[in-house]
Amino acid sequence: MDIADFARQLLFQSDLALKLQTPATLTDERRGHGIDVPKAPARCQALTLKPRGSSQQTPFPSLRDLEDPTKRALVLHFFANHELLAMELMALALLRFPEAPAKFRRGLAAVIMEEQQHLRLYKQRMEDLGMGFGAVPVNRFFWDVMADTPSPLIFITQMALTLEQANLDYSKHFLNLFRQLGDTVTADILDVVYQDETSHVAHGVTWFNAWRPSDGSSDWQAYSKLLPPPLTPARAKGIGFHPEARRSAGLSAEFIQELQVYAHSKGRPPNVYWFNPGCEDEAWAGITGQAARPEAKAVQQIRADLAGLMAFVATPQDVVLVQTRPQVEFLAGLQQLGFALPQFALDARELRGRLLGRFVPWGQSAAAQDFAQGMDLQWQTDIAAAPDGRLFAKTWSKELSLEAGFEPGGMRGGSSVCRDLVATEQTIEALLPHGTVVVKAPYGTAGRGMLRVLAKDGVTTEQRRWFTGVLTRQGALIVEPWRQRVADFSLQINVANGERAEVGLTRFITNDRGQYTGHILGRKLDGLDPDLVRAYSEGDFPGIMSRVARTVGDKLAAAGYSGPAGIDALVYRGQGQGSYHLYPLVEVNPRLTMGRVAIALDRRVHAAAKCRWLHLPLERIRRRGWADGLTFTRAMQSAHPCQLRSGLLESGVMPTNDPASAQAMLTMLVAGEAALNEFVWTLLP
């Protein structure tokens, strides 16, 4: 049989039995002219491709359903349709590109014959399990995106290097799964498919490298440029990732590593995450009508360094905007810990032409709204309006705490919101006989915007000048006793449609100036006084915070706020030995917080592990003799490689922002006694 006749039989015969006939010999003498693309391949009624937009869709079975033979047959039904589509698309390529080299055409015909065998095996196994091929509607997606492919090069880019490459992962995953279920017959079929798919990808790699532009680009760079939308490299990955088969197929180490860390939405419009840590300043500027203060260089560096942390609160279907694309080495390390990463984009140009979901900033503000609207992108959901900027003010939290009776007792004197210098100094004077007094500005984060007044010194001239400046700019000050904090906690909530949902309780770390330095993961009460642990349990500190969260959520919703929020609390030492008290509402942060990131990180940490998520200023790292963050990180990872227990981090060191590009701040997971001992210096003033 001639290759052209073989291809016509596959494409234009509706009888499945004829499509599955394999010729004994093949010639390639009657190539003819390239044909037009048909609307669809000829098929019997049961296997006809439904019109685009058809609502007839069969959900893919979940893993828990696969004990049922019918569900296993349904999995094979999906696979069988993919094999049939691949055969038909390959036949179409043979008929559309008769001028392609004879060796390529013979190789593609050989691939088709192996796909026929796969389909025969799937069909027989489905029937053994009680399902006929055509029992459920079939999908036409691959036909729609590939039928009109413009050249043999683009065809193999789509077929071999994308769809068949993904099947390396799918076939291997389900091979192992069915074997675990005791279905060795199906597992053996998938083993045949896995082995053959490796050679199919190799056929594509050979011709891709022969035909791709000789402009010095790597195979990955060429592939990324040549693959036409709506396909993206994300479609070249299945469940799990198997580099060994890709190496056998001839893909380069760079290609394999780049693909492994690549992310892109395959279906729903992606949400776009943006890190704007200055949202409090933006809110303050919105209230006063003044321009937001220019960011200092250090703040700009932090914004750039930590933008990628949004990846931990996003999903793999989403996009995170960053100023520098993270290095492959860094992303691969996170994937090895089980983190499923989103797409990283440098600017809006990468997102144009795509329908996007929601815009998700670190904190909603007028500036964030302007930024999203100014990107000139197509959003599925309206950009959220800026909330009342007063919600960002510590005065809002303090007045709520006073009103709701959440202020701690057992101390003489209490907190006040002061709106002029006289009231501020009078309140300080009343509190000073009982110890140090703290004065806070309404707007300020991570320990910034806070002064301590010592009893021995009283109010200094410099402090009075600061009070006057804050009162002039922000209109208020919070004055309260200094409490000897021994532990900090934060409860993360979501507010939506007037309802509040708890996300999780975290314990964070601050330095002696009250500035945030990290979180405690794994064993969250690790290192605390046993009396405090007892008070935490017997005093039901989590329950108290939960009740506070209900009030806070109601108040935020009543103020028109919708989105994430964090409620900070602290435990402080009381008067007697072993006496500890909860201060359940220190402040409310109506935005994403580092606590939200910590919850996501904690999901990849073993519950029994001693683990810290540390925020390390690079200045301190350099003072200890390290040239830069990357050198420091590699040394720490060499000394303390990550060890997993039940797939979760038990010990070792892993950076959570890219040390290769960090300018001011490095964040790291540090787990296990030995690794934590290396970082004792981070706890020193």
C-alpha positions, 0 to 999 in steps of 0.5 A: 500500500502507498503511504498516501493511500494508507493516510486516506484510509485513516482520515476518510474511512468512517469504519473503525476496523478499516482505520485499524488495518495495518499494511504489510508493506508501504511504498511512497510513490504516489504523493500527489498534491497537498490536500485541503483541511477537512472539517473533521475526520470521517468517523462512525456515528458513536465516535463523531467529533461533536461541533465546537462548543458542544456541552456534551462533556464527560468528566475524567474519573478521579483517582478514588473512582478507579477501584471501579472497572467501569471507571478504569474503562472510562480512563482508557476511553479518553486515551483511545480517543487521543490515539485515534486523533493522533493517527488522523492528524498524522495521516492529515500531515502526510497528505498535506505535506507530500514534499516532506523528506521520504525518511520523515514520511516513512518514520511518521507512517511507522509511528501511526502503525504503533498508534494503531496497536495502542488503540487496538489494545485500549479497545480490547481492554475497554471491552473486557472491562465492560465498555465499548469504544464510543460509549461516551462523547469524545473530545475534539480539542486536538483536532481543532488546534492542530488540523491547520498546522502550517508546516511539518516543523510546526506539526512535529512541534505540536504533536511529538514535542508537545502532545506525545511528550505529555503522554510520557508522563500520563502513561507512566503515571497510570501504568504505576497507578493501575499496577498498584490497583492490581490491574496488571493487564492495563498496566502492561498495555500502558508500559507498551505505550510508554516505551513506544511514545519515547521513540515517537518523541525521539522521531520528532526531536530528530526532525525538529533539530534538523528543521529548526532555525539555525540562529544559535537558539537552544532547542528550548528557545526554538520550541518556545518560539515555534509552538503556536497558541493555544498550545503552550509548553505546559501541554508537554507535561502530564501528571508527574514529570519523567526526565529519563524518557525525555533524555532517551528521546534526545531532548537536551538537559536545558530543555528538560529542566526549563520544561520541568519548571514551566507553568501556564494555565491550561484551561481557566483564565489565570488570576494575576498576582502582584506584590505591592507591599506599600499598600498601606502608604497608598491607602494613606495617600488616598485618604489625605489626597496627597501623592504617595511617598516615593519608595526608598531604594531599600523598599524597592529592593524588597518589592523586587526580592519578595514579589515571587512569594506570591507564587505560594498563594497562587495556583499553578493555573495563575500568573505572578508578576515579577521584576526578574524571572526566577532562575531554573535552578531555584524553581527546580528546587521548589518543585522537588519539595512538592510546590506546584508553581504558577507562571512568572511574567515580567510585564503585561506584554506577555499576557496580551491576547489572553483572557485573564481572571481576577487581579490579585494584589498584595493589598487592594488600593487605588494605586493597585486598581490604576496599575491593573487597568493601565496594563491594557489587558482583557479581564474576565472579572472587574478590577476590585475597587479600593477599600476604605483606606481607614481599614489599613490604619492601626487606629481602626483595629485599636478602636474596634478592640476597645469597642468590642472589649478585646483589650487585655486586662490585668495591667494598670492603664490601657491603650488609647487613640490620641488625636492631638499632642496634648492627649498623647503626652497626657496618656504617656505620662499616665502610663510611664509609672508602670513601665515602658510606653509604645507609641504607634503611627496609624500607617506603618508595617513590620515594626516601622512607625513605632517608638518606645518611651522609656520610664527613665527618660520620659518623652524626648525632644526628638520623640515629641517632634516625631509625634507632631509630624505623625499627627500632622500627616496621619491625624492620630497616634496609638499609645499603649503599655509595652507588653513583654511579648513571648509569642506572636500569632496571626489568624488568616481569614477571607471575607467574601459576600459578607461571610468570613472563613478562617484560613489558618493560625500561624506563629510568627517571629519578631525582633526586639524592635517588633519587626517581622523576621519570619514564621515558625512552621511544623511544630508551631509551639516549639521552644515555648515555656511549658506554662505558656503551652499549658495556658495556650491550651487551657485558656483556649487561645485559638478559640478566643482568636476565632471569636475575635475573627468573627467580629473582625470579619463582620466589621470588615464586611460591613465596611464593604471590604472583600478579600484576605485579612490577617489578625495579629495577636500576641502572648505576653508575660504577666505579673506572676511566675508562669503567668501568660496572657493573650492580647487577641487583637493587636492589629488587622491587616486587610490584605495578604500577609506573610502569614498567608504565605507561611500557611502555604509553605507549611503544607510542604513541611512535616508536622513533626519538623522543627522549622523556621521560615526566615527573612534574612537581610543580605546586609547581615549575611554579607557582614558574616563574610558571604559575598552574596545570597547565592554563595551563602545559599549554596553553602547552606544547602551543601551542608544541609540538603533537604530530607523528606519524610512522607514527601514533606520537608523534615530537615535541610535548607531551601530558599523561597525567593531566588538567591541569584537575584536577591538584592536586600532580602533572602527568605529561607526554609530552615528545618531540623536541629542541625540546620537551625543551629547554623542560623542562631545568629539570626536571632541575635540583635 
